[in-house]
């Protein structure tokens, strides 16, 4: 095997779950399973950027390691550290998984190396031996999936979800059978018959299954052939029906502003939006639960978002087409509006993840700041607002990059009224309603939409306030140069 091929198969991203139950990207590197000086095998990840150690984790004999999605290994260290390795290639994940299983004496065909045993199933041996670990979990059987047995299924599922050992056995049963698809078939039958009692039972079953908080189960529930039916079942809350599917089909359609040739990416975008919708709209408010109850559901959405961001920014051809169309003079207003709103949403998603720095650098390479200038000069409120949110992402997270761009813009061939900072000031001075505050309720969350003038003032303060500049050289060179061009353009005298 060539060194480049071996390097690719061992290439991973390291993720760590933060206090807000979001997965932070801790860096990209190459993983090895090595023996330490204490002759213990450890997982070691060395950064591909600077050669530093991103991770050195001893493979513990009693830690539950999980293999998910064929290229993901997840485990916990202590009570407050959840880690995940996302492999570039399946074969690399398989290699490391085999080493973990070898340390723990497990068959590599399993997807979780340790299982909890229900205390009621433990039996003391006459020699005083008590089994502490089962090699494979004994599934918890459910009644036949029939309309007449749904009430019984509700009771058994509810009991299992309340008990961690039984919960694992329930998941093992669901993953080793086609019971979930049988539930969907029964759902279709109940809906055809308008059997409300059965539909209410199905709602409770599905709600409980989501509360299992198991990533591998979510992969089954949210698969392409299941997801819309899961949402359909969640319509039949006994307290009142909400037509979620009608909303998703007719009012929340995905608008492809530019063709995406990656069909897997399009599927993941649909899946992520719908799972986020389940979390925000189909389940009871989060305040009714412990904050960690749906941690794996949040993690599922978070990892999906990071994968979408990564896939889009690595699609060089798509990014070039996107920014070319945004800046092109012949792009019609409606299409430019759609493109600018897409980039805005792209920004909003990325800055919620640990990939925001690499994402913003990618946008910068494709001329995002020049694009913002073009958009600010267009007489369309939605386009201007999108441009301001794109600028806000840069100014809040990479203000020095924006200052450098503004400083370079002051070259003699640029007119003062075309400079980014003067476009921002002109927009601030001409805002027809600078004191506007708009309250919007989106997915049960209250958002305050500030006026453009307020947002512009906030961003300009970050850019030109000396207290926000760490380098004294920036203060002495940037501010005098900028003020000359600002004063001349806006006829300001001092």
VENGIFEN-V228993 format. One line per field, one symbol per residue. phi: phi as a letter, one per 30 degrees, with the letter a starting at -180 (. if undefined). psi: psi as a letter, one per 30 degrees, with the letter a starting at -180 (. if undefined). A space follows every 10 residues. Layout:
BEGIN
phi = ???
psi = ???
END
This chain:
BEGIN
phi = .ddddddddc dbcccbdddc icdcdckcab cbcbddddic dbdbccdddb idddabbddd dcddcbcbhi bbbbacbicb bcbbccddbe dddddddddd dddcicdddd cbdbbdcded cdbddddidc dcacdbdddc dcdedbedcd dddedddddd ddbedddddd dddddcbcdd ddddddeddd dddhdddddd ddeddddddd deibeddded dcdedceddd dddddcdedk dbdddddddc cbddcddbec ddddddddde dddddddedd bcceeeddcd dcecddddde dddedddded dddddedddd deddddcddc ddeddddddd dddedededd ddcdcddddd dddddciddd dddddddcda dddddddddd deedddcbdd dddddddddd eedcdedcde dddddddddc ddbdcdbccb cbhicdcccd dddddddddd dddcdedccd cdddddcdde dddedddddc hccb
psi = kleeeeeefg klkkkkkafg hkjkjglkak kljlklfggk klkkkkkfeg gljfkjjkjk fgkjkkkkgf gkkklkjafg jklkkjkeke eeeeeeeeee eeefhlkffl fkfkkkkkef fkkklfggkk kfkkekkjlj kllkilefge eeeeeeeeee efjeeeeeee eeeefflhee eeeeeeeeee eefhieeeee eeeeeeeeee ffhkeeeeee eglegeeeee eeeffhkffk kkieeeeeef fhkkjjfkkj fjeeeeeeee eeeeeeeeee ffllkffflk ffehefeeee eeeeeeeeee eeffieeeee eefeeefkfg kleeeeeeee eeeeeeeeee fflggeeeee eeeefgheee eeeeeffkik eeeeeeeeee eeeeeefhee eeeeeeeffg lffkkeffke eeeeeeeefg kfifgkkkkk jkhgkkkjjl leeeeeeeee eeefjffgkf kfeeefeeee eeeeeeeeeg hkl.
END
